[in-house]
Amino acid sequence: MAATKLDLTGLKCPLPALMTRKALRTLSVGECVEVHCTDPMAVIDIPVMVQQMGDRIDSSERRDEIIVFVIEKMNAAIANDD
């Protein structure tokens, strides 16, 4: 299954974490989102948010100045309530 791609490059804290959370809420369990961001705080903020939501980071890597996370939706209890 292909991951939904979310380009958050150029955005500063707290936007990458907030927009990742919003994207995760739209996914079904087992689906993934690939997040691209450049904010150095994302390496702290996004993993903490993912853990709090009960989801899982499949991988994370740095490609030059871009940080890439692949996150799998694990928790069906947290749905889109916006």
Backbone hydrogen bonds, N-H to C=O, Kabsch-Sander energy under -0.5 kcal/mol:
donor,donor_aa,acceptor,acceptor_aa,energy
4,T,32,C,-2.3
6,L,34,E,-3.1
8,L,6,L,-0.9
8,L,36,H,-3.3
11,L,8,L,-1.7
15,L,12,K,-1.9
18,L,14,P,-2.3
19,M,15,L,-2.9
20,T,16,P,-1.9
21,R,17,A,-2.4
22,K,18,L,-2.1
23,A,19,M,-2.0
24,L,20,T,-2.5
25,R,21,R,-1.7
26,T,22,K,-0.6
26,T,23,A,-1.0
27,L,24,L,-1.2
30,G,73,K,-3.1
31,E,28,S,-2.2
33,V,71,I,-2.3
34,E,4,T,-3.8
35,V,33,V,-0.6
35,V,69,F,-3.1
36,H,6,L,-2.8
37,C,67,I,-2.4
38,T,8,L,-0.5
42,A,39,D,-2.0
43,V,40,P,-1.1
44,I,41,M,-1.6
45,D,41,M,-2.9
46,I,42,A,-1.8
48,V,44,I,-1.7
49,M,45,D,-2.4
50,V,46,I,-2.8
51,Q,47,P,-2.3
52,Q,48,V,-2.3
53,M,49,M,-1.9
54,G,50,V,-0.8
54,G,51,Q,-0.8
55,D,50,V,-2.1
56,R,72,E,-2.2
58,D,56,R,-0.7
58,D,70,V,-2.6
59,S,70,V,-1.4
61,E,68,V,-2.2
63,R,61,E,-0.5
63,R,66,I,-3.7
64,D,62,R,-0.6
66,I,63,R,-2.3
67,I,37,C,-3.6
68,V,61,E,-3.2
69,F,35,V,-2.4
70,V,59,S,-2.7
71,I,33,V,-2.9
71,I,69,F,-0.6
72,E,56,R,-3.3
73,K,31,E,-3.0
74,M,72,E,-0.5
76,A,74,M,-0.7
78,I,75,N,-0.6
79,A,77,A,-0.9
80,N,25,R,-0.8
81,D,79,A,-0.8
